[in-house]
Amino acid sequence: MTEKDYYELLEVTKEASGEEIKKSFRRLAMKYHPDRNPGDKEAEARFKEINEAYDVLKDSQKRAAYDRYGHQAFANGGMGGGNPFNGFEFNFGAGGFSDIFADVFSEFMGGGSRGARQSSARHGSDVRYNLEISLEEAFAGVEKEIKIPSTEVCEDCHGHGTKDGKEAPVCDMCHGSGKVRRQQGGFFIVETTCPQCGGEGRIVKERCPKCKGAGVVGRDKVLKIKIPAGIEDETRMRIPNAGEAGIRGGENGDLYVFVSVLPHKLYTRDGANLHVRVPISMACAALGGTIEIPAIDGEKIEINVRAGTQNDQIQKIRDEGMTILRSQGRGDLFVKFRVETPVNLTPEQKKLLEQFRALSPDDSCQPEAKGFFERIKDLFGKAS
């Protein structure tokens, strides 16, 4: 038996309530448990000391004796027992000391306090739906009607899964938790599905003939989904409680709509901006001109092509891009010009181009070509 002060071991004051002592003991038991400190002799010794202290202070009679006589109250068979700990033993079998840790570690594993009843209600499954929309629909926003395979609460049994439509009795083996715990190998508490109720927490003796005891029946669900203007490709939308029905009174699952924006014939998207490639004739590029293209909002955009426009030159048109999500603003439109070289020329067209070439022997109207050939001349001059 340790001679250390029991209150100090449990890190509480002498005025601490029973609940405060229990709370502190659980915290320390978790901290110094041998399974958490393998091979640590100091932790093992501390673990035994705090359990010795808790065995005394949790009992009102033992605590009163300890407060009056200290450790002497339990020395030499004190309080009428031959055991120096007055019945306290490090017994890791069924009952006694192991019961304390069945309670402590069930909370650690998320099972709640020992013997606590849990509802047999189960949360409904979530549902995924893949929705494809056009770029125009993503721009303007749209309401889509979708049909999904789902479940709903059985009307005959009101979701209880019983033939008479009443709530089934709680399982007397697991007390409604759907799980049972057993001690294995000393400190280990093993939690398994209750074999009597199969994890349901309740015993359904006669099952509902319509839902076969499931509490839910399959039924397609039709929903209207509002897609906001400016939505991005591969956006996930969550619709709360629109998934499968909960079992035995549990909440419905959620519906997750994964939105895919289909490729557009004309435009490519980059966030809120749009890009388009527009072919223009050599004459239009050289002399300038005006072209029209359909805008994403269904209107027409008139584009002024500047004289001398080069191939792959980009022109930005403000506020003609996509709607910005949850905003009144819009992105921009970027037009890339592709200057086409004429093909299948008629004799007259060839004659005119020959005349044009004869009138510009120094490439003065093609500054990039002129500079290129001048650099070539410099290289040839160095080589010679």
C-alpha positions as CSV (number, residue, x, y, z in Angstrom):
1,M,0.0,0.0,0.0
2,T,1.3,3.4,-0.9
3,E,1.9,6.1,1.8
4,K,1.2,9.0,-0.6
5,D,-1.7,11.2,0.0
6,Y,-4.7,9.9,-1.9
7,Y,-6.1,13.3,-2.7
8,E,-2.7,14.4,-4.1
9,L,-2.5,11.2,-6.2
10,L,-5.9,12.0,-7.8
11,E,-5.0,15.7,-8.1
12,V,-8.1,16.9,-6.1
13,T,-8.7,18.8,-2.9
14,K,-10.1,17.2,0.3
15,E,-13.3,19.2,-0.4
16,A,-13.8,17.6,-3.8
17,S,-17.1,16.0,-4.6
18,G,-17.5,12.4,-5.5
19,E,-18.1,13.4,-9.2
20,E,-15.0,15.5,-9.2
21,I,-13.0,12.6,-7.8
22,K,-14.4,10.3,-10.4
23,K,-13.7,12.7,-13.3
24,S,-10.1,13.2,-12.2
25,F,-9.6,9.5,-11.7
26,R,-10.8,8.8,-15.3
27,R,-8.4,11.4,-16.7
28,L,-5.4,10.0,-14.9
29,A,-6.3,6.4,-15.6
30,M,-6.3,7.2,-19.3
31,K,-3.0,8.9,-19.0
32,Y,-1.1,6.2,-17.1
33,H,-2.8,3.1,-18.4
34,P,-0.2,0.4,-19.2
35,D,-1.7,-0.1,-22.7
36,R,-0.8,3.5,-23.4
37,N,2.6,3.3,-21.8
38,P,4.0,-0.1,-22.7
39,G,7.2,-0.9,-20.8
40,D,7.0,2.2,-18.7
41,K,7.4,0.9,-15.1
42,E,7.0,4.4,-13.6
43,A,3.6,4.8,-15.4
44,E,2.5,1.3,-14.3
45,A,3.3,2.1,-10.6
46,R,1.5,5.4,-10.9
47,F,-1.5,3.6,-12.4
48,K,-1.7,1.3,-9.5
49,E,-1.4,4.1,-7.0
50,I,-4.3,6.2,-8.5
51,N,-6.5,3.1,-8.5
52,E,-5.7,2.4,-4.9
53,A,-6.6,6.0,-4.1
54,Y,-9.8,5.9,-6.0
55,D,-11.0,2.6,-4.4
56,V,-10.8,4.4,-1.1
57,L,-12.1,7.8,-1.9
58,K,-15.0,6.7,-4.0
59,D,-16.5,4.8,-1.0
60,S,-18.0,7.2,1.5
61,Q,-17.2,5.0,4.5
62,K,-13.6,4.4,3.5
63,R,-13.1,8.1,2.7
64,A,-14.4,9.1,6.1
65,A,-12.0,6.6,7.8
66,Y,-9.1,7.9,5.6
67,D,-9.9,11.5,6.4
68,R,-9.8,10.7,10.2
69,Y,-7.0,8.2,10.5
70,G,-5.1,8.5,7.2
71,H,-3.4,5.3,6.0
72,Q,-3.5,3.8,9.4
73,A,-7.2,3.2,8.9
74,F,-6.3,0.4,6.5
75,A,-3.1,-0.9,8.1
76,N,-3.1,-4.3,10.0
77,G,-6.6,-5.3,8.8
78,G,-8.1,-1.9,9.8
79,M,-11.9,-1.5,9.4
80,G,-12.4,-5.1,10.4
81,G,-10.8,-6.8,7.4
82,G,-7.7,-9.0,7.1
83,N,-6.8,-7.6,3.7
84,P,-4.5,-4.6,4.1
85,F,-6.6,-2.8,1.4
86,N,-9.9,-3.8,3.1
87,G,-11.2,-5.7,0.1
88,F,-9.4,-3.8,-2.6
89,E,-7.5,-6.1,-4.9
90,F,-5.8,-5.7,-8.3
91,N,-8.2,-8.2,-9.8
92,F,-8.3,-8.1,-13.5
93,G,-10.9,-10.8,-13.9
94,A,-14.7,-10.3,-14.1
95,G,-16.2,-7.7,-11.7
96,G,-14.3,-5.7,-9.2
97,F,-11.5,-3.6,-10.6
98,S,-12.3,-4.5,-14.2
99,D,-15.8,-3.0,-13.9
100,I,-14.2,0.4,-13.3
101,F,-12.4,0.3,-16.6
102,A,-15.2,-1.2,-18.5
103,D,-16.9,2.1,-17.7
104,V,-13.9,4.3,-18.3
105,F,-12.8,2.8,-21.6
106,S,-16.3,2.5,-23.0
107,E,-16.4,6.3,-22.9
108,F,-12.9,6.4,-24.4
109,M,-14.1,4.3,-27.4
110,G,-17.2,6.5,-27.9
111,G,-19.7,4.0,-26.4
112,G,-21.0,6.2,-23.6
113,S,-21.3,5.1,-20.0
114,R,-21.8,1.4,-19.3
115,G,-25.3,0.2,-19.4
116,A,-26.6,3.4,-21.1
117,R,-29.4,2.9,-23.6
118,Q,-28.9,4.1,-27.1
119,S,-31.7,4.8,-29.6
120,S,-32.1,2.2,-32.3
121,A,-32.7,5.0,-34.8
122,R,-30.3,5.0,-37.7
123,H,-29.3,7.9,-39.9
124,G,-30.4,7.4,-43.5
125,S,-27.8,6.9,-46.2
126,D,-26.5,9.8,-48.3
127,V,-27.3,9.9,-52.0
128,R,-25.1,11.1,-54.9
129,Y,-26.5,12.4,-58.1
130,N,-24.4,13.5,-61.2
131,L,-26.0,16.4,-63.0
132,E,-24.8,17.8,-66.4
133,I,-25.7,21.3,-67.5
134,S,-24.7,23.5,-70.5
135,L,-22.4,26.5,-70.2
136,E,-25.4,28.7,-71.0
137,E,-27.2,27.2,-68.0
138,A,-24.2,27.7,-65.8
139,F,-24.1,31.4,-66.9
140,A,-27.8,32.1,-66.2
141,G,-28.6,29.6,-63.5
142,V,-31.3,27.0,-63.9
143,E,-33.8,24.9,-62.0
144,K,-33.6,21.2,-62.9
145,E,-36.0,18.5,-62.0
146,I,-34.2,15.3,-61.1
147,K,-35.4,11.8,-60.3
148,I,-33.4,9.7,-57.9
149,P,-33.8,6.1,-56.5
150,S,-34.4,6.5,-52.8
151,T,-36.3,5.3,-49.7
152,E,-39.0,6.6,-47.5
153,V,-40.5,5.7,-44.2
154,C,-42.9,2.7,-44.4
155,E,-46.4,3.9,-44.0
156,D,-47.7,0.5,-42.6
157,C,-45.3,0.3,-39.7
158,H,-44.4,4.0,-39.3
159,G,-40.8,3.2,-39.7
160,H,-40.6,0.7,-36.7
161,G,-40.4,-2.4,-38.9
162,T,-43.0,-4.2,-36.8
163,K,-46.2,-5.9,-38.0
164,D,-48.4,-4.0,-35.5
165,G,-46.7,-0.7,-36.3
166,K,-45.6,-0.2,-32.7
167,E,-42.0,0.4,-31.5
168,A,-40.2,-2.9,-30.8
169,P,-39.0,-3.7,-27.3
170,V,-35.4,-2.9,-26.3
171,C,-33.0,-5.7,-26.4
172,D,-32.3,-7.0,-22.9
173,M,-28.8,-8.1,-23.8
174,C,-27.3,-4.8,-25.0
175,H,-29.9,-2.6,-23.4
176,G,-30.6,-0.8,-26.7
177,S,-27.0,0.0,-27.6
178,G,-26.7,-2.7,-30.3
179,K,-23.2,-3.6,-28.9
180,V,-21.9,-5.7,-26.2
181,R,-18.6,-5.5,-24.4
182,R,-16.4,-8.2,-22.9
183,Q,-13.0,-8.1,-21.2
184,Q,-10.1,-9.8,-22.9
185,G,-6.6,-10.2,-21.8
186,G,-6.6,-8.1,-18.6
187,F,-7.2,-4.4,-19.5
188,F,-8.6,-4.9,-23.0
189,I,-12.3,-4.2,-23.5
190,V,-13.6,-5.7,-26.8
191,E,-16.8,-4.2,-28.2
192,T,-18.8,-6.4,-30.7
193,T,-22.3,-6.3,-32.3
194,C,-25.0,-7.7,-30.1
195,P,-25.7,-11.3,-31.2
196,Q,-29.3,-11.2,-30.0
197,C,-30.5,-8.1,-31.9
198,G,-27.9,-8.0,-34.6
199,G,-26.9,-4.5,-33.7
200,E,-30.5,-3.1,-34.0
201,G,-30.9,-2.4,-30.3
202,R,-34.5,-3.7,-30.4
203,I,-36.1,-7.1,-30.9
204,V,-38.5,-7.2,-33.8
205,K,-40.5,-10.4,-33.2
206,E,-43.0,-10.0,-36.1
207,R,-41.7,-8.0,-39.0
208,C,-43.8,-5.7,-41.2
209,P,-44.8,-7.6,-44.3
210,K,-44.4,-4.5,-46.5
211,C,-40.9,-3.4,-45.6
212,K,-39.7,-6.8,-44.2
213,G,-38.7,-5.1,-41.0
214,A,-36.5,-2.5,-42.5
215,G,-38.8,0.4,-41.6
216,V,-38.3,1.9,-45.0
217,V,-39.4,1.1,-48.6
218,G,-37.8,1.9,-51.9
219,R,-39.4,4.7,-53.9
220,D,-38.1,7.1,-56.5
221,K,-38.0,10.7,-55.5
222,V,-38.5,13.7,-57.8
223,L,-36.8,16.9,-56.7
224,K,-36.3,20.4,-58.1
225,I,-32.8,21.6,-57.8
226,K,-31.9,25.3,-58.2
227,I,-28.5,25.7,-59.8
228,P,-27.1,29.2,-59.1
229,A,-25.8,31.4,-61.9
230,G,-22.0,31.3,-62.2
231,I,-21.6,27.8,-60.8
232,E,-18.2,26.2,-61.6
233,D,-17.6,22.8,-63.2
234,E,-17.3,19.9,-60.7
235,T,-19.1,21.8,-57.9
236,R,-20.7,19.7,-55.2
237,M,-24.1,20.8,-53.8
238,R,-25.5,19.4,-50.6
239,I,-29.3,19.2,-50.1
240,P,-29.9,18.4,-46.4
241,N,-32.4,15.6,-45.6
242,A,-33.0,14.8,-49.3
243,G,-31.3,11.4,-49.1
244,E,-32.6,8.1,-48.1
245,A,-35.1,7.9,-45.2
246,G,-33.8,7.3,-41.6
247,I,-34.5,4.0,-40.0
248,R,-36.7,3.8,-36.9
249,G,-37.1,7.5,-36.5
250,G,-33.5,8.5,-37.6
251,E,-32.8,11.6,-39.6
252,N,-32.8,11.4,-43.4
253,G,-29.5,11.3,-45.2
254,D,-28.4,14.1,-47.5
255,L,-28.4,14.4,-51.2
256,Y,-25.1,15.5,-52.9
257,V,-25.4,16.8,-56.4
258,F,-22.2,16.8,-58.4
259,V,-22.6,19.4,-61.2
260,S,-20.6,19.0,-64.5
261,V,-20.6,21.8,-67.0
262,L,-20.5,20.4,-70.6
263,P,-18.0,21.6,-73.1
264,H,-19.2,24.4,-75.3
265,K,-19.0,24.5,-79.1
266,L,-17.6,28.0,-79.2
267,Y,-16.3,29.1,-75.8
268,T,-13.8,27.7,-73.3
269,R,-14.0,28.8,-69.7
270,D,-11.4,29.9,-67.3
271,G,-13.1,30.8,-64.0
272,A,-15.3,33.8,-64.7
273,N,-13.6,34.5,-68.1
274,L,-14.4,33.1,-71.5
275,H,-12.1,32.5,-74.4
276,V,-12.9,32.2,-78.1
277,R,-10.9,31.7,-81.2
278,V,-12.1,33.6,-84.2
279,P,-10.8,33.1,-87.8
280,I,-10.5,36.2,-89.9
281,S,-9.4,36.7,-93.5
282,M,-6.0,38.0,-94.5
283,A,-7.8,41.1,-96.0
284,C,-9.7,41.7,-92.8
285,A,-6.6,41.4,-90.7
286,A,-4.7,43.8,-93.0
287,L,-7.4,46.4,-93.6
288,G,-9.5,46.0,-90.4
289,G,-13.2,45.3,-90.3
290,T,-16.2,44.2,-88.1
291,I,-17.4,40.7,-87.2
292,E,-20.2,39.4,-85.1
293,I,-20.3,36.4,-82.8
294,P,-23.0,35.0,-80.5
295,A,-22.6,36.0,-76.9
296,I,-23.0,33.5,-74.0
297,D,-26.2,35.4,-72.9
298,G,-27.8,34.9,-76.3
299,E,-27.2,38.4,-77.6
300,K,-24.7,39.3,-80.4
301,I,-21.3,40.8,-79.9
302,E,-19.8,43.1,-82.5
303,I,-16.1,43.0,-82.6
304,N,-14.0,45.7,-84.3
305,V,-10.9,44.1,-85.9
306,R,-8.1,46.6,-86.0
307,A,-6.1,47.1,-89.2
308,G,-2.9,45.2,-89.0
309,T,-4.2,42.5,-86.7
310,Q,-1.7,39.7,-86.4
311,N,-2.2,36.0,-86.1
312,D,-2.9,34.8,-82.4
313,Q,-3.4,38.4,-81.3
314,I,-5.8,38.7,-78.4
315,Q,-8.5,41.3,-77.8
316,K,-10.2,41.7,-74.5
317,I,-13.9,42.6,-74.3
318,R,-14.9,43.6,-70.8
319,D,-17.9,42.2,-69.0
320,E,-18.8,39.7,-71.6
321,G,-17.7,36.6,-69.7
322,M,-19.4,34.3,-67.2
323,T,-21.6,35.4,-64.3
324,I,-19.6,35.6,-61.1
325,L,-21.1,33.3,-58.5
326,R,-23.2,35.2,-55.9
327,S,-22.4,38.5,-57.5
328,Q,-23.8,40.9,-60.0
329,G,-20.5,41.1,-61.9
330,R,-19.2,39.3,-64.9
331,G,-15.9,38.1,-66.2
332,D,-14.3,39.2,-69.5
333,L,-14.2,37.7,-73.0
334,F,-10.8,37.1,-74.7
335,V,-10.9,36.9,-78.4
336,K,-7.9,35.3,-80.2
337,F,-7.7,36.0,-83.9
338,R,-6.6,33.4,-86.4
339,V,-5.5,34.9,-89.7
340,E,-6.3,32.5,-92.5
341,T,-4.1,32.2,-95.6
342,P,-6.4,32.0,-98.6
343,V,-6.5,28.8,-100.6
344,N,-8.0,27.7,-103.9
345,L,-7.4,31.1,-105.5
346,T,-8.9,32.0,-108.8
347,P,-6.5,33.3,-111.6
348,E,-7.7,36.8,-110.9
349,Q,-7.0,36.5,-107.2
350,K,-3.5,35.2,-107.9
351,K,-2.9,38.1,-110.3
352,L,-3.9,40.6,-107.7
353,L,-1.6,39.0,-105.1
354,E,1.3,39.0,-107.5
355,Q,0.7,42.7,-108.0
356,F,0.6,43.2,-104.3
357,R,3.9,41.4,-103.9
358,A,5.5,43.5,-106.7
359,L,4.4,46.6,-104.9
360,S,6.1,45.6,-101.6
361,P,9.6,44.3,-102.5
362,D,11.2,45.4,-99.2
363,D,8.5,43.9,-96.9
364,S,7.8,47.3,-95.5
365,C,4.3,46.3,-94.7
366,Q,5.4,43.2,-92.8
367,P,7.6,44.5,-90.0
368,E,8.2,41.2,-88.3
369,A,9.3,39.5,-91.6
370,K,11.5,42.5,-92.4
371,G,13.3,42.3,-89.1
372,F,13.7,38.5,-89.3
373,F,15.4,38.7,-92.7
374,E,17.7,41.5,-91.6
375,R,18.9,39.3,-88.7
376,I,19.6,36.5,-91.2
377,K,21.7,38.9,-93.3
378,D,23.7,39.8,-90.3
379,L,24.3,36.1,-89.5
380,F,25.4,35.4,-93.1
381,G,27.7,38.4,-93.0
382,K,29.5,37.1,-89.9
383,A,29.8,33.7,-91.4
384,S,31.6,35.0,-94.5
